Amino acid sequence: MKKLLASLALAAALTLLPAQAASADVLDLSAGVFPDDQLAALSSSGGSFAVGGGTLGGTLFFPAEEHFAFSAHLGPNGPSGYAVVSSPTLGEAQGHVCAYRPFGSRAAGFFINVERGSGPLGGFPNLEFFAADNSPSGAPDLLEVGVASLCSDITEPTPAPPVVQGNIVVKN
C-alpha cells in the first residue's frame, strides 16, 4: 500500500512535467503503481536512490500542509531525478536533482535546481531535501525541505517532520 501511495503521488507530480522523449533512466509509471521489478532493478543497480510522495503536516518552513513527490538517484554518471513540492501558502517549486548524498542505508539528502515554480518557493534558486525511510521500524517516514542558495555539498541532516500521508523509499 505504501508503494502504491508513493507511486501515485510521484506519477501525479510527473504529469506536471512537459512531455519529453523517454530515456532509459525514466521509470514507466503509466500503470499508476511503482513497478516492483523496477524498484528491484534500482536496488540491484548498485546506485543509491530515494523515491517518495505524499503530504507533510505543517512545519516551521511550511506553515501549512505541503505535498511532495520526488525521485532522486545517485548512479555512475552522478545525481539525477526530479522533485516537486507545493504549499498552499508558499506556492510550488520543481526541478531536477543536482546533488545527492546517502546517509546510512535508509536516508539521503539531495538538492534540486528550481526550474519552475510560483510564489515564494518558486523564487529560490535551489531546495534541499532530507528523506528518511523508517519502514522497517514502523515509525513514520521523515522529510525535511529547506531553501538553499547553491546546489552544494549536503551537510548532516537535521531533525525532519513526519510524513502524514504517503511513503518514502530509500536504498543506499
GIRATA-V58111 format. One record per run of one state. SS is the DSSP state (H for helix, E for strand, L for the rest). FROM is the first residue (numbers start at 0). LEN is the number of residues. If there is no record, write none. Layout:
SS FROM LEN
SS FROM LEN
This chain:
L 0 1
H 1 13
L 14 21
H 35 9
L 44 3
E 47 9
L 56 9
E 65 10
L 75 2
E 77 10
L 87 3
E 90 13
L 103 3
E 106 7
L 113 2
E 115 3
H 118 4
L 122 3
E 125 7
L 132 9
E 141 7
L 148 12
E 160 11
L 171 1
